């Protein structure tokens, strides 16, 4: 991540939740090596109501920030 110039990426998208229009926001964080503290966060909203939200440390795998 030190060569990438960033350690966190945020994103949003549109889709459906139970056949209803919904929006998702996500955050992936690379805490460096070793990868034991990388985190992920997801929030899904239908209108202004949060219908699903999760934040936690990865229990397997590895978020990796790269320049390209």
Residue frames relative to the residue before (quaternion, step in Angstrom):
aa qw qx qy qz dx dy dz
X 1.0000 0.0000 0.0000 0.0000 0.00 0.00 0.00
X 0.6027 0.5821 -0.3889 0.3830 3.65 0.97 -0.62
X 0.6819 0.4627 -0.2907 0.4861 3.60 1.07 -0.62
X 0.6029 0.5856 -0.3524 0.4116 3.60 1.19 -0.43
X 0.3909 -0.7287 0.4788 0.2949 3.60 1.07 -0.64
X 0.7624 0.1825 -0.1503 0.6024 3.60 1.27 0.15
X 0.2095 -0.7834 0.5663 0.1477 3.59 -1.23 0.31
X 0.7482 0.3117 -0.1739 0.5593 3.59 1.30 -0.17
X 0.0709 -0.7723 0.6297 0.0451 3.55 -1.06 0.80
X 0.1813 -0.7730 0.6044 0.0654 3.55 -0.99 0.97
X 0.0426 0.8054 -0.5908 0.0227 3.55 -1.11 0.61
X 0.1585 -0.7602 0.6211 0.1057 3.52 -1.32 0.33
X 0.0196 0.8003 -0.5993 0.0065 3.53 -1.24 0.42
X 0.3581 -0.7017 0.5745 0.2222 3.53 -1.34 0.30
X 0.1746 0.7773 -0.5906 0.1283 3.53 -1.09 0.72
X 0.5370 -0.5978 0.4681 0.3677 3.54 -1.11 -0.71
X 0.1070 -0.7337 0.6672 0.0717 3.52 -1.26 0.63
X 0.8166 -0.1041 0.0103 0.5676 3.59 -0.44 1.21
X 0.6859 -0.5228 0.2519 0.4390 3.57 0.97 1.03
X 0.5948 0.5167 -0.3705 0.4919 3.58 1.25 0.50
X 0.5743 -0.5978 0.4292 0.3587 3.60 -0.98 0.84
X 0.0416 0.8034 -0.5876 0.0870 3.55 -0.88 1.00
X 0.2642 -0.7234 0.6130 0.1766 3.53 -1.35 0.30
X 0.1491 -0.7678 0.6166 0.0901 3.55 -1.15 0.70
X 0.1150 -0.7357 0.6630 0.0768 3.53 -1.22 0.69
X 0.0013 -0.8083 0.5888 0.0027 3.58 -1.00 0.75
X 0.1196 -0.7545 0.6430 0.0550 3.50 -1.34 0.50
X 0.0554 -0.7595 0.6479 0.0201 3.56 -0.92 0.98
X 0.0711 -0.8032 0.5913 0.0135 3.58 -0.85 0.96
X 0.2358 -0.7403 0.6194 0.1124 3.53 -0.97 1.02
X 0.1947 -0.8164 0.5374 0.0826 3.60 -0.43 1.22
X 0.6436 -0.5253 0.3251 0.4518 3.60 1.22 0.29
X 0.5593 -0.5950 0.4631 0.3446 3.52 -1.33 -0.15
X 0.4979 -0.2291 -0.8332 0.0741 1.54 -1.89 1.58
X 0.6235 -0.6370 0.3470 0.2915 3.56 -1.22 0.49
X 0.3185 0.8162 -0.4487 0.1761 3.62 1.15 0.32
X 0.7637 0.3657 -0.2038 0.4914 3.62 1.16 -0.38
X 0.3297 0.7383 -0.5216 0.2723 3.63 1.18 0.38
X 0.1514 -0.8132 0.5591 0.0561 3.58 -0.98 0.84
X 0.1443 -0.7501 0.6396 0.0859 3.50 -1.37 0.40
X 0.0295 -0.7863 0.6172 -0.0022 3.56 -1.12 0.70
X 0.0204 -0.7819 0.6228 -0.0172 3.57 -1.00 0.91
X 0.0149 0.7649 -0.6440 -0.0080 3.57 -1.09 0.73
X 0.1002 -0.7770 0.6204 0.0374 3.57 -0.85 1.03
X 0.0837 -0.7984 0.5963 0.0038 3.54 -0.91 1.04
X 0.1456 -0.6996 0.6900 0.1152 3.49 -1.24 0.69
X 0.7705 -0.0379 -0.0423 0.6349 3.56 -0.25 1.28
X 0.7580 -0.3133 0.2593 0.5099 3.57 -0.79 -1.03
X 0.5693 0.6122 -0.3693 0.4057 3.59 1.30 0.02
X 0.3325 -0.7123 0.5831 0.2050 3.58 -0.84 0.99
X 0.1357 -0.8125 0.5647 0.0503 3.57 -0.66 1.13
X 0.7845 0.0299 -0.0369 0.6183 3.58 1.25 -0.30
X 0.0889 0.7832 -0.6104 0.0788 3.55 -0.93 0.90
X 0.0727 0.7906 -0.6030 0.0773 3.56 -0.92 0.90
X 0.0562 0.7491 -0.6594 0.0290 3.54 -1.12 0.78
X 0.2701 0.7773 -0.5404 0.1755 3.56 -0.89 0.85
X 0.5555 -0.5627 0.4982 0.3556 3.49 -1.42 0.14
X 0.5205 -0.6364 0.4629 0.3313 3.59 -0.95 0.83
X 0.2885 -0.7567 0.5614 0.1706 3.57 -0.96 0.86
X 0.7695 0.0410 -0.0461 0.6357 3.56 1.33 -0.10
X 0.6944 0.4371 -0.3247 0.4704 3.56 -1.07 0.52
X 0.2554 -0.7596 0.5887 0.1063 3.52 -1.33 -0.05
X 0.2681 -0.7058 0.6314 0.1769 3.58 -0.81 1.02
X 0.0071 -0.8067 0.5908 -0.0134 3.58 -0.85 0.92
X 0.2595 -0.7497 0.5949 0.1294 3.55 -0.79 1.11
X 0.0090 -0.7946 0.6060 -0.0360 3.58 -0.89 1.00
X 0.5923 -0.5736 0.4337 0.3633 3.57 -1.17 0.59
X 0.8193 -0.0169 0.0536 0.5707 3.58 0.86 -0.91
